[in-house]
Amino acid sequence: MPSIDAQSTFRVDLSLKTVQGAALCALILAQQASADASHDLREIAQFRRPVAACALDKELIVVANSRSGSVSVVDTETWSVTVERQIGERLSDVAALPDGRHVLATDEQEHAVLLLGVEAGKIWEIGRVPVANHPVSIAVMPDGRSAAVASLWSRTLTLLDVAASAGDDEPPQISVRATIPFPFPPRVQCALPDGRHLIVADAFQARLAVVNVESAELKFVRSFAGHNIRGMAVAPDGRDLYVTHQLLNSAAPTTFDSIHWGNLLENLIRVLPMKAVLDPETDLVRAGRSILLGTTGSGAGDPGGVAFTDDDRLIAVASGVDKAALFPELHSVVTPWIETGRRPTEVLVVAGGATAITVNMLDDSLTVIDVSERTLERDVSLGPTPDPGPRERGESLFFDARLSHDRWLSCHSCHTDGHTTGLLADTQGDGSYGSPKRILSLLGTRDNNPWAWNGGFRTLHDQVGNSVTTSMHGEALAPEQIGDVVAYLHTLEAPPPLIPEPTSEDDARLLEQGRTVFHAEGCARCHVPPLTYTSDQIVDVGLEDEQGARKFNPPSLRGVSQNERLLHDGRVDSLEALFRDEGHQLETGLSDDDVAALVRFLRSL
């Protein structure tokens, strides 16, 4: 048989090519249909943990499931799941493209953005693009030509170009255009109607970054008193930005009265004039106002997502108490609450504004709300779930504000997603009031021993039980419930380091120099490597709190680069300042080079 070279393949008869192409397309479609059927997870009992949803052309709701890594498609005509497919490992967000046929999803574990095609009974992956580590949210700009991805622990915003489809048979294309380093760990995003600006919120503290997407520039950062920003929405007239968050009074002791009267912690919607947000010289607090969620005797712990209906009404969820509220007008009157599924984190408005949907993370469901009647229309299950084990029961307790007196706060309120707000709290954890202490991260806490700043708790069980009764003033948990919370906390890994791996040979040498300094200065006596970087002791660190205490429990250094403040009273705002200004536990004075090396080593832990 004569050989066929590359040139001759293009001279094959057109009719033959057409037949072969049609056969190939049919084969691909048949294989895709078979794959769709064989991988449909709708009837599989699993914990999905939905975290985000978006609407496609008023007919379909696309839901991103975190724990299962799957995507569910819900038909709004029948309110049933038409298909569920395994797409990633740990999905964190999903956003629709303007064509109504494609969505972008972020995978926090795979550090990627996925481009997905969606139809009523099908989901398929078209491609994926690597982004900065730990992406947790994605925002598509109004024109659909660009998108932004916020990566939590790597403190980066990745800007994507989105090239629209050339035709019905051609999918859009996505590519990375720019990466913007951030001064804080970002999470919630809000694209502004002008199509150029994006507001990105700090995941833990009340800080807002203003980003010019066109120039790929972080313009400035605005801040105000508060923490746990979990929702942002622009008013329909574009004049105000609505932000849900909490406000902890670090000077108030965690007494029964402080919680009862709402003096310790407030759950708020902050209304910020857009002109003030975009003007770095304007005082945000004075320019804006607040809507208080919850009242004395009936708190509304952990405000979450917020959105506007087409008739300009505001809807918000209180994740810690499983409720949603519709405001008849944009003022600070709390309307009757609507019951939702467990831990509603997001809310979106669909069907021409007549329907609102909450995404209920802890019972794998959606709640459908009739906007005009302000009533619950139905709950939509995303699929069967197994019987919950200790981990799942503990997770539900951790995020439940009903553990506290009058439902003002949950464990998550101070330990955001298990981490920390970085603020001070005046609790009985150290045996007294009057000396507020920095809230510690619970990520990786299973490796700590003892617990509390004064090392007063020998077991994590004791610490958990004491926190509920003395810091939250709730009913005492049963031993089984305490065990469940501990089981959940044991699943939380320490936060990843800000700079895990050397970026160059010089950086590798600097890291190793820092490791040498760490041991030479005796740091390992209190922060014992290589696993926990802490120790079972309390140590006099040469500092004294307001009650005269000088001995403190050395916290783990795992993930220390992700802390905003350091030392028991948060007096230090950087690792450099810890050694340069405080000389923290140094046996000798360090040169600038040694300080830089030591800090580099700590940022690798």
TORFI-942670 format. One record per residue (C-alpha): residue number from 1; residue in one letter; y, x, z. Coordinates in steps of 0.05 Angstrom, whole numbers, plus 5000, padded with zeros to 4 digits. Last residue first. Example, Ala and Ser with C-alpha at 12.3 -4.5 7.8 and 13.67 -1.06 7.14 Angstrom:
TORFI-942670
<2 "S" <4979 5273 5143>>;
<1 "A" <4910 5246 5156>>;
END
This chain:
TORFI-942670
<605 "L" <5534 5107 6153>>;
<604 "S" <5569 5140 6094>>;
<603 "R" <5638 5125 6120>>;
<602 "L" <5621 5164 6183>>;
<601 "F" <5608 5226 6141>>;
<600 "R" <5674 5220 6104>>;
<599 "V" <5710 5211 6170>>;
<598 "L" <5679 5275 6196>>;
<597 "A" <5698 5313 6133>>;
<596 "A" <5770 5289 6134>>;
<595 "V" <5775 5307 6208>>;
<594 "D" <5745 5375 6194>>;
<593 "D" <5795 5389 6138>>;
<592 "D" <5853 5366 6182>>;
<591 "S" <5831 5416 6234>>;
<590 "L" <5797 5390 6296>>;
<589 "G" <5817 5403 6368>>;
<588 "T" <5757 5416 6410>>;
<587 "E" <5709 5375 6452>>;
<586 "L" <5730 5311 6416>>;
<585 "Q" <5718 5247 6455>>;
<584 "H" <5769 5208 6414>>;
<583 "G" <5827 5254 6397>>;
<582 "E" <5869 5191 6400>>;
<581 "D" <5920 5207 6345>>;
<580 "R" <5880 5250 6296>>;
<579 "F" <5811 5229 6317>>;
<578 "L" <5816 5153 6320>>;
<577 "A" <5875 5155 6271>>;
<576 "E" <5829 5180 6216>>;
<575 "L" <5777 5128 6232>>;
<574 "S" <5829 5074 6221>>;
<573 "D" <5867 5018 6257>>;
<572 "V" <5864 5042 6329>>;
<571 "R" <5886 4999 6388>>;
<570 "G" <5828 4950 6378>>;
<569 "D" <5820 4940 6453>>;
<568 "H" <5748 4965 6458>>;
<567 "L" <5757 5020 6407>>;
<566 "L" <5767 5009 6332>>;
<565 "R" <5801 4959 6285>>;
<564 "E" <5787 4938 6213>>;
<563 "N" <5713 4953 6217>>;
<562 "Q" <5675 4962 6151>>;
<561 "S" <5674 5038 6158>>;
<560 "V" <5633 5029 6221>>;
<559 "G" <5574 5004 6180>>;
<558 "R" <5524 5034 6227>>;
<557 "L" <5565 5068 6281>>;
<556 "S" <5532 5027 6336>>;
<555 "P" <5575 5008 6394>>;
<554 "P" <5582 5054 6455>>;
<553 "N" <5580 5010 6518>>;
<552 "F" <5642 5023 6559>>;
<551 "K" <5662 5056 6623>>;
<550 "R" <5735 5058 6643>>;
<549 "A" <5747 4989 6674>>;
<548 "G" <5815 4983 6709>>;
<547 "Q" <5825 4908 6697>>;
<546 "E" <5875 4919 6640>>;
<545 "D" <5828 4967 6605>>;
<544 "E" <5823 5042 6617>>;
<543 "L" <5810 5098 6567>>;
<542 "G" <5779 5166 6580>>;
<541 "V" <5714 5149 6545>>;
<540 "D" <5673 5138 6609>>;
<539 "V" <5605 5119 6580>>;
<538 "I" <5557 5062 6587>>;
<537 "Q" <5485 5076 6568>>;
<536 "D" <5428 5057 6522>>;
<535 "S" <5452 5094 6460>>;
<534 "T" <5485 5082 6392>>;
<533 "Y" <5476 5112 6323>>;
<532 "T" <5418 5063 6311>>;
<531 "L" <5371 5100 6265>>;
<530 "P" <5386 5174 6255>>;
<529 "P" <5422 5187 6300>>;
<528 "V" <5446 5178 6372>>;
<527 "H" <5517 5153 6380>>;
<526 "C" <5531 5172 6453>>;
<525 "R" <5504 5244 6453>>;
<524 "A" <5508 5247 6377>>;
<523 "C" <5584 5254 6379>>;
<522 "G" <5575 5322 6412>>;
<521 "E" <5630 5357 6373>>;
<520 "A" <5580 5403 6337>>;
<519 "H" <5536 5344 6318>>;
<518 "F" <5591 5304 6283>>;
<517 "V" <5622 5368 6255>>;
<516 "T" <5557 5385 6220>>;
<515 "R" <5551 5315 6191>>;
<514 "G" <5623 5321 6167>>;
<513 "Q" <5608 5386 6131>>;
<512 "E" <5550 5350 6098>>;
<511 "L" <5596 5295 6074>>;
<510 "L" <5647 5345 6048>>;
<509 "R" <5593 5382 6009>>;
<508 "A" <5570 5317 5977>>;
<507 "D" <5642 5300 5960>>;
<506 "D" <5650 5367 5926>>;
<505 "E" <5586 5355 5886>>;
<504 "S" <5612 5287 5865>>;
<503 "T" <5612 5213 5885>>;
<502 "P" <5569 5223 5945>>;
<501 "E" <5532 5159 5964>>;
<500 "P" <5547 5103 6013>>;
<499 "I" <5623 5098 6010>>;
<498 "L" <5643 5034 6047>>;
<497 "P" <5578 5034 6085>>;
<496 "P" <5533 4972 6083>>;
<495 "P" <5541 4922 6139>>;
<494 "A" <5482 4924 6188>>;
<493 "E" <5426 4877 6169>>;
<492 "L" <5421 4807 6197>>;
<491 "T" <5350 4782 6203>>;
<490 "H" <5347 4797 6278>>;
<489 "L" <5406 4751 6288>>;
<488 "Y" <5363 4693 6263>>;
<487 "A" <5307 4708 6311>>;
<486 "V" <5358 4714 6367>>;
<485 "V" <5385 4645 6351>>;
<484 "D" <5314 4617 6352>>;
<483 "G" <5298 4650 6418>>;
<482 "I" <5360 4619 6448>>;
<481 "Q" <5336 4552 6422>>;
<480 "E" <5267 4561 6452>>;
<479 "P" <5298 4580 6519>>;
<478 "A" <5338 4515 6518>>;
<477 "L" <5412 4524 6506>>;
<476 "A" <5461 4511 6561>>;
<475 "E" <5512 4457 6542>>;
<474 "G" <5576 4484 6513>>;
<473 "H" <5632 4523 6546>>;
<472 "M" <5641 4566 6484>>;
<471 "S" <5653 4633 6519>>;
<470 "T" <5618 4617 6584>>;
<469 "T" <5559 4572 6566>>;
<468 "V" <5546 4592 6493>>;
<467 "S" <5562 4666 6504>>;
<466 "N" <5517 4671 6565>>;
<465 "G" <5455 4646 6528>>;
<464 "V" <5467 4693 6470>>;
<463 "Q" <5477 4754 6514>>;
<462 "D" <5416 4738 6556>>;
<461 "H" <5372 4732 6494>>;
<460 "L" <5401 4797 6467>>;
<459 "T" <5370 4832 6526>>;
<458 "R" <5398 4880 6578>>;
<457 "F" <5465 4846 6583>>;
<456 "G" <5522 4879 6622>>;
<455 "G" <5533 4938 6576>>;
<454 "N" <5607 4935 6593>>;
<453 "W" <5627 4921 6521>>;
<452 "A" <5572 4869 6513>>;
<451 "W" <5499 4886 6496>>;
<450 "P" <5450 4939 6519>>;
<449 "N" <5417 4958 6473>>;
<448 "N" <5436 4952 6400>>;
<447 "D" <5385 4953 6344>>;
<446 "R" <5381 4878 6338>>;
<445 "T" <5457 4878 6329>>;
<444 "G" <5450 4899 6256>>;
<443 "L" <5505 4852 6236>>;
<442 "L" <5530 4821 6301>>;
<441 "S" <5599 4852 6292>>;
<440 "L" <5639 4863 6355>>;
<439 "I" <5699 4822 6376>>;
<438 "R" <5750 4871 6405>>;
<437 "K" <5762 4859 6478>>;
<436 "P" <5814 4820 6517>>;
<435 "S" <5826 4844 6589>>;
<434 "G" <5853 4788 6632>>;
<433 "Y" <5788 4751 6645>>;
<432 "S" <5728 4781 6679>>;
<431 "G" <5653 4797 6675>>;
<430 "D" <5655 4837 6610>>;
<429 "G" <5628 4779 6568>>;
<428 "Q" <5672 4731 6607>>;
<427 "T" <5716 4725 6545>>;
<426 "D" <5786 4747 6526>>;
<425 "A" <5779 4754 6451>>;
<424 "L" <5809 4808 6407>>;
<423 "L" <5807 4805 6331>>;
<422 "G" <5765 4842 6280>>;
<421 "T" <5741 4775 6252>>;
<420 "T" <5670 4800 6261>>;
<419 "H" <5604 4802 6223>>;
<418 "G" <5550 4749 6231>>;
<417 "D" <5577 4706 6174>>;
<416 "T" <5644 4710 6210>>;
<415 "H" <5629 4728 6283>>;
<414 "C" <5688 4693 6317>>;
<413 "S" <5682 4625 6284>>;
<412 "H" <5610 4639 6263>>;
<411 "C" <5586 4629 6335>>;
<410 "S" <5616 4559 6329>>;
<409 "L" <5683 4530 6348>>;
<408 "W" <5722 4468 6367>>;
<407 "R" <5663 4421 6375>>;
<406 "D" <5688 4386 6439>>;
<405 "H" <5656 4440 6482>>;
<404 "S" <5617 4488 6438>>;
<403 "L" <5546 4482 6411>>;
<402 "R" <5573 4426 6367>>;
<401 "A" <5607 4480 6325>>;
<400 "D" <5540 4493 6291>>;
<399 "F" <5537 4556 6247>>;
<398 "F" <5494 4596 6295>>;
<397 "L" <5451 4535 6313>>;
<396 "S" <5432 4524 6240>>;
<395 "E" <5415 4597 6231>>;
<394 "G" <5372 4595 6293>>;
<393 "R" <5331 4537 6267>>;
<392 "E" <5322 4574 6201>>;
<391 "R" <5300 4639 6234>>;
<390 "P" <5255 4604 6284>>;
<389 "G" <5218 4567 6229>>;
<388 "P" <5240 4506 6189>>;
<387 "D" <5186 4462 6159>>;
<386 "P" <5184 4476 6085>>;
<385 "T" <5238 4447 6038>>;
<384 "P" <5233 4396 5983>>;
<383 "G" <5286 4393 5928>>;
<382 "L" <5360 4392 5915>>;
<381 "S" <5368 4328 5955>>;
<380 "V" <5426 4284 5936>>;
<379 "D" <5462 4246 5991>>;
<378 "R" <5497 4181 5972>>;
<377 "E" <5562 4143 5968>>;
<376 "L" <5595 4164 6032>>;
<375 "T" <5663 4129 6039>>;
<374 "R" <5736 4143 6024>>;
<373 "E" <5738 4079 5982>>;
<372 "S" <5777 4110 5925>>;
<371 "V" <5744 4178 5932>>;
<370 "D" <5672 4154 5934>>;
<369 "I" <5636 4214 5965>>;
<368 "V" <5572 4246 5940>>;
<367 "T" <5538 4293 5990>>;
<366 "L" <5498 4350 5960>>;
<365 "S" <5434 4378 5990>>;
<364 "D" <5395 4439 6012>>;
<363 "D" <5397 4423 6086>>;
<362 "L" <5435 4483 6111>>;
<361 "M" <5482 4496 6053>>;
<360 "N" <5512 4428 6041>>;
<359 "V" <5554 4430 5977>>;
<358 "T" <5604 4372 5982>>;
<357 "I" <5618 4328 5923>>;
<356 "A" <5679 4286 5907>>;
<355 "T" <5679 4226 5861>>;
<354 "A" <5733 4186 5826>>;
<353 "G" <5771 4248 5800>>;
<352 "G" <5751 4239 5728>>;
<351 "A" <5678 4244 5744>>;
<350 "V" <5683 4306 5787>>;
<349 "V" <5719 4335 5849>>;
<348 "L" <5691 4396 5883>>;
<347 "V" <5677 4413 5956>>;
<346 "E" <5647 4476 5986>>;
<345 "T" <5618 4497 6053>>;
<344 "P" <5585 4434 6078>>;
<343 "R" <5543 4456 6137>>;
<342 "R" <5490 4402 6145>>;
<341 "G" <5497 4341 6100>>;
<340 "T" <5560 4300 6101>>;
<339 "E" <5591 4249 6149>>;
<338 "I" <5660 4224 6129>>;
<337 "W" <5717 4235 6178>>;
<336 "P" <5770 4183 6190>>;
<335 "T" <5839 4207 6168>>;
<334 "V" <5876 4265 6199>>;
<333 "V" <5951 4256 6192>>;
<332 "S" <5986 4322 6174>>;
<331 "H" <6016 4302 6108>>;
<330 "L" <5997 4306 6035>>;
<329 "E" <5979 4233 6026>>;
<328 "P" <5916 4192 6035>>;
<327 "F" <5880 4253 6065>>;
<326 "L" <5806 4253 6053>>;
<325 "A" <5763 4285 6107>>;
<324 "A" <5694 4316 6104>>;
<323 "K" <5643 4326 6159>>;
<322 "D" <5583 4368 6179>>;
<321 "V" <5612 4393 6246>>;
<320 "G" <5616 4468 6233>>;
<319 "S" <5631 4462 6159>>;
<318 "A" <5694 4420 6167>>;
<317 "V" <5707 4398 6096>>;
<316 "A" <5772 4384 6059>>;
<315 "I" <5798 4331 6011>>;
<314 "L" <5871 4324 5990>>;
<313 "R" <5896 4266 5950>>;
<312 "D" <5935 4278 5886>>;
<311 "D" <5908 4220 5846>>;
<310 "D" <5863 4267 5807>>;
<309 "T" <5831 4291 5871>>;
<308 "F" <5851 4356 5904>>;
<307 "A" <5806 4409 5934>>;
<306 "V" <5788 4445 6000>>;
<305 "G" <5728 4485 6020>>;
<304 "G" <5713 4504 6092>>;
<303 "P" <5742 4488 6160>>;
<302 "D" <5701 4519 6216>>;
<301 "G" <5702 4472 6276>>;
<300 "A" <5732 4403 6273>>;
<299 "G" <5747 4387 6346>>;
<298 "S" <5739 4318 6377>>;
<297 "G" <5760 4312 6450>>;
<296 "T" <5830 4337 6436>>;
<295 "T" <5841 4331 6361>>;
<294 "G" <5810 4358 6298>>;
<293 "L" <5841 4390 6236>>;
<292 "L" <5913 4409 6246>>;
<291 "I" <5955 4409 6183>>;
<290 "S" <6002 4468 6182>>;
<289 "R" <6070 4484 6153>>;
<288 "G" <6101 4536 6108>>;
<287 "A" <6166 4575 6100>>;
<286 "R" <6168 4599 6172>>;
<285 "V" <6096 4622 6170>>;
<284 "L" <6102 4655 6102>>;
<283 "D" <6164 4697 6118>>;
<282 "T" <6193 4712 6049>>;
<281 "E" <6203 4784 6026>>;
<280 "P" <6137 4790 5988>>;
<279 "D" <6157 4731 5943>>;
<278 "L" <6096 4702 5907>>;
<277 "V" <6070 4666 5969>>;
<276 "A" <6140 4642 5986>>;
<275 "K" <6150 4611 5917>>;
<274 "M" <6082 4579 5922>>;
<273 "P" <6102 4543 5986>>;
<272 "L" <6046 4553 6037>>;
<271 "V" <6009 4495 6069>>;
<270 "R" <5960 4521 6121>>;
<269 "I" <5900 4476 6133>>;
<268 "L" <5879 4488 6204>>;
<267 "N" <5824 4495 6256>>;
<266 "E" <5855 4519 6321>>;
<265 "L" <5824 4565 6374>>;
<264 "L" <5840 4580 6446>>;
<263 "N" <5895 4529 6460>>;
<262 "G" <5856 4470 6432>>;
<261 "W" <5864 4429 6495>>;
<260 "H" <5790 4431 6512>>;
<259 "I" <5780 4503 6492>>;
<258 "S" <5834 4532 6536>>;
<257 "D" <5815 4482 6592>>;
<256 "F" <5743 4505 6593>>;
<255 "T" <5764 4578 6597>>;
<254 "T" <5759 4628 6540>>;
<253 "P" <5821 4665 6563>>;
<252 "A" <5883 4656 6519>>;
<251 "A" <5917 4721 6496>>;
<250 "S" <5873 4728 6434>>;
<249 "N" <5894 4659 6409>>;
<248 "L" <5847 4649 6350>>;
<247 "L" <5873 4614 6288>>;
<246 "Q" <5823 4586 6237>>;
<245 "H" <5829 4578 6162>>;
<244 "T" <5838 4529 6105>>;
<243 "V" <5892 4547 6054>>;
<242 "Y" <5933 4499 6012>>;
<241 "L" <5980 4532 5963>>;
<240 "D" <6043 4493 5946>>;
<239 "R" <6089 4478 5887>>;
<238 "G" <6037 4472 5831>>;
<237 "D" <6049 4396 5823>>;
<236 "P" <5974 4384 5833>>;
<235 "A" <5973 4426 5897>>;
<234 "V" <5938 4492 5889>>;
<233 "A" <5873 4501 5927>>;
<232 "M" <5844 4551 5976>>;
<231 "G" <5783 4549 6021>>;
<230 "R" <5745 4593 6070>>;
<229 "I" <5799 4635 6103>>;
<228 "N" <5765 4659 6167>>;
<227 "H" <5824 4688 6205>>;
<226 "G" <5894 4671 6230>>;
<225 "A" <5965 4696 6238>>;
<224 "F" <5998 4711 6171>>;
<223 "S" <5991 4762 6116>>;
<222 "R" <6016 4774 6046>>;
<221 "V" <5989 4831 6003>>;
<220 "F" <6025 4860 5942>>;
<219 "K" <6022 4867 5866>>;
<218 "L" <5948 4883 5855>>;
<217 "E" <5950 4901 5782>>;
<216 "A" <5904 4886 5724>>;
<215 "S" <5965 4876 5678>>;
<214 "E" <5942 4808 5654>>;
<213 "V" <5908 4790 5719>>;
<212 "N" <5969 4800 5762>>;
<211 "V" <5940 4799 5832>>;
<210 "V" <5971 4771 5895>>;
<209 "A" <5929 4791 5956>>;
<208 "L" <5926 4743 6014>>;
<207 "R" <5911 4763 6086>>;
<206 "A" <5888 4720 6143>>;
<205 "Q" <5829 4761 6170>>;
<204 "F" <5755 4758 6154>>;
<203 "A" <5739 4750 6080>>;
<202 "D" <5810 4770 6059>>;
<201 "A" <5836 4722 6007>>;
<200 "V" <5849 4732 5933>>;
<199 "I" <5906 4696 5898>>;
<198 "L" <5906 4703 5822>>;
<197 "H" <5965 4706 5775>>;
<196 "R" <5971 4703 5700>>;
<195 "G" <5948 4634 5679>>;
<194 "D" <6011 4601 5706>>;
<193 "P" <5965 4550 5739>>;
<192 "L" <5944 4599 5794>>;
<191 "A" <5872 4623 5800>>;
<190 "C" <5846 4617 5872>>;
<189 "Q" <5797 4666 5902>>;
<188 "V" <5756 4667 5967>>;
<187 "R" <5721 4732 5985>>;
<186 "P" <5755 4800 5990>>;
<185 "P" <5740 4858 6038>>;
<184 "F" <5808 4891 6050>>;
<183 "P" <5854 4943 6019>>;
<182 "F" <5825 4928 5950>>;
<181 "P" <5807 4974 5893>>;
<180 "I" <5819 4941 5825>>;
<179 "T" <5767 4945 5770>>;
<178 "A" <5784 4934 5696>>;
<177 "R" <5760 4903 5631>>;
<176 "V" <5687 4890 5645>>;
<175 "S" <5653 4852 5589>>;
<174 "I" <5631 4780 5575>>;
<173 "Q" <5610 4749 5509>>;
<172 "P" <5607 4675 5493>>;
<171 "P" <5544 4646 5462>>;
<170 "E" <5536 4635 5388>>;
<169 "D" <5499 4574 5361>>;
<168 "D" <5556 4525 5370>>;
<167 "G" <5604 4574 5338>>;
<166 "A" <5644 4639 5351>>;
<165 "S" <5636 4628 5425>>;
<164 "A" <5695 4651 5467>>;
<163 "A" <5704 4723 5488>>;
<162 "V" <5708 4729 5564>>;
<161 "D" <5742 4793 5590>>;
<160 "L" <5722 4809 5661>>;
<159 "L" <5764 4835 5719>>;
<158 "T" <5728 4866 5778>>;
<157 "L" <5761 4862 5846>>;
<156 "T" <5736 4913 5896>>;
<155 "R" <5726 4921 5970>>;
<154 "S" <5656 4950 5964>>;
<153 "W" <5634 4905 6021>>;
<152 "L" <5659 4840 5991>>;
<151 "S" <5660 4843 5916>>;
<150 "A" <5709 4793 5885>>;
<149 "V" <5697 4778 5812>>;
<148 "A" <5754 4757 5766>>;
<147 "A" <5750 4720 5701>>;
<146 "S" <5784 4724 5633>>;
<145 "R" <5791 4684 5569>>;
<144 "G" <5779 4616 5600>>;
<143 "D" <5852 4596 5592>>;
<142 "P" <5855 4572 5665>>;
<141 "M" <5827 4637 5694>>;
<140 "V" <5754 4637 5715>>;
<139 "A" <5743 4655 5788>>;
<138 "I" <5681 4689 5815>>;
<137 "S" <5658 4699 5887>>;
<136 "V" <5612 4742 5930>>;
<135 "P" <5599 4805 5890>>;
<134 "H" <5562 4856 5934>>;
<133 "N" <5570 4921 5895>>;
<132 "A" <5621 4928 5840>>;
<131 "V" <5599 4896 5774>>;
<130 "P" <5539 4901 5728>>;
<129 "V" <5541 4852 5669>>;
<128 "R" <5488 4801 5653>>;
<127 "G" <5462 4766 5592>>;
<126 "I" <5441 4700 5561>>;
<125 "E" <5402 4672 5620>>;
<124 "W" <5372 4604 5610>>;
<123 "I" <5379 4536 5642>>;
<122 "K" <5349 4474 5613>>;
<121 "G" <5341 4399 5625>>;
<120 "A" <5412 4374 5621>>;
<119 "E" <5437 4436 5585>>;
<118 "V" <5462 4502 5612>>;
<117 "G" <5469 4572 5583>>;
<116 "L" <5479 4627 5634>>;
<115 "L" <5521 4690 5637>>;
<114 "L" <5502 4729 5699>>;
<113 "V" <5550 4773 5738>>;
<112 "A" <5517 4831 5774>>;
<111 "H" <5508 4868 5840>>;
<110 "E" <5434 4851 5842>>;
<109 "Q" <5438 4829 5915>>;
<108 "E" <5504 4791 5910>>;
<107 "D" <5486 4756 5845>>;
<106 "T" <5547 4723 5815>>;
<105 "A" <5543 4665 5767>>;
<104 "L" <5581 4651 5702>>;
<103 "V" <5572 4584 5668>>;
<102 "H" <5561 4560 5597>>;
<101 "R" <5560 4494 5560>>;
<100 "G" <5625 4460 5577>>;
<99 "D" <5665 4505 5530>>;
<98 "P" <5716 4518 5585>>;
<97 "L" <5670 4564 5625>>;
<96 "A" <5642 4539 5690>>;
<95 "A" <5640 4579 5755>>;
<94 "V" <5582 4598 5801>>;
<93 "D" <5580 4635 5867>>;
<92 "S" <5536 4675 5915>>;
<91 "L" <5467 4681 5883>>;
<90 "R" <5416 4722 5920>>;
<89 "E" <5359 4746 5877>>;
<88 "G" <5372 4720 5807>>;
<87 "I" <5357 4664 5758>>;
<86 "Q" <5298 4624 5785>>;
<85 "R" <5304 4557 5751>>;
<84 "E" <5316 4486 5774>>;
<83 "V" <5317 4427 5726>>;
<82 "T" <5339 4355 5721>>;
<81 "V" <5360 4347 5794>>;
<80 "S" <5378 4274 5806>>;
<79 "W" <5443 4238 5814>>;
<78 "T" <5424 4190 5758>>;
<77 "E" <5489 4192 5719>>;
<76 "T" <5515 4255 5753>>;
<75 "D" <5456 4296 5727>>;
<74 "V" <5444 4355 5774>>;
<73 "V" <5426 4425 5750>>;
<72 "S" <5397 4474 5801>>;
<71 "V" <5404 4549 5797>>;
<70 "S" <5356 4595 5835>>;
<69 "G" <5364 4658 5877>>;
<68 "S" <5322 4624 5931>>;
<67 "R" <5367 4645 5988>>;
<66 "S" <5433 4636 5953>>;
<65 "N" <5427 4574 5911>>;
<64 "A" <5480 4564 5857>>;
<63 "V" <5490 4491 5837>>;
<62 "V" <5509 4467 5767>>;
<61 "I" <5534 4395 5766>>;
<60 "L" <5526 4358 5700>>;
<59 "E" <5560 4298 5668>>;
<58 "K" <5635 4307 5679>>;
<57 "D" <5638 4359 5623>>;
<56 "L" <5605 4414 5665>>;
<55 "A" <5620 4414 5740>>;
<54 "C" <5615 4473 5788>>;
<53 "A" <5574 4488 5850>>;
<52 "A" <5572 4538 5907>>;
<51 "V" <5531 4560 5967>>;
<50 "P" <5464 4524 5962>>;
<49 "R" <5413 4550 6013>>;
<48 "R" <5349 4542 5973>>;
<47 "F" <5295 4542 6027>>;
<46 "Q" <5230 4528 5991>>;
<45 "A" <5181 4472 5976>>;
<44 "I" <5171 4474 5900>>;
<43 "E" <5182 4407 5866>>;
<42 "R" <5246 4425 5830>>;
<41 "L" <5223 4496 5814>>;
<40 "D" <5218 4492 5739>>;
<39 "H" <5187 4558 5718>>;
<38 "S" <5130 4532 5675>>;
<37 "A" <5173 4480 5641>>;
<36 "D" <5231 4525 5624>>;
<35 "A" <5183 4580 5601>>;
<34 "S" <5148 4531 5555>>;
<33 "A" <5214 4508 5527>>;
<32 "Q" <5236 4580 5517>>;
<31 "Q" <5170 4597 5483>>;
<30 "A" <5177 4537 5437>>;
<29 "L" <5249 4555 5422>>;
<28 "I" <5229 4627 5406>>;
<27 "L" <5172 4605 5362>>;
<26 "A" <5216 4555 5325>>;
<25 "C" <5268 4609 5315>>;
<24 "L" <5215 4657 5288>>;
<23 "A" <5188 4604 5241>>;
<22 "A" <5257 4588 5216>>;
<21 "G" <5272 4661 5205>>;
<20 "Q" <5206 4673 5169>>;
<19 "V" <5219 4614 5123>>;
<18 "T" <5290 4635 5110>>;
<17 "K" <5270 4708 5098>>;
<16 "L" <5217 4685 5049>>;
<15 "S" <5268 4643 5012>>;
<14 "L" <5316 4701 5010>>;
<13 "D" <5266 4748 4975>>;
<12 "V" <5264 4815 5009>>;
<11 "R" <5319 4861 4984>>;
<10 "F" <5344 4879 5054>>;
<9 "T" <5276 4908 5072>>;
<8 "S" <5283 4954 5012>>;
<7 "Q" <5338 4995 5044>>;
<6 "A" <5298 5009 5108>>;
<5 "D" <5239 5035 5069>>;
<4 "I" <5176 4998 5049>>;
<3 "S" <5115 5041 5039>>;
<2 "P" <5067 5029 4982>>;
<1 "M" <5000 5000 5000>>;
END
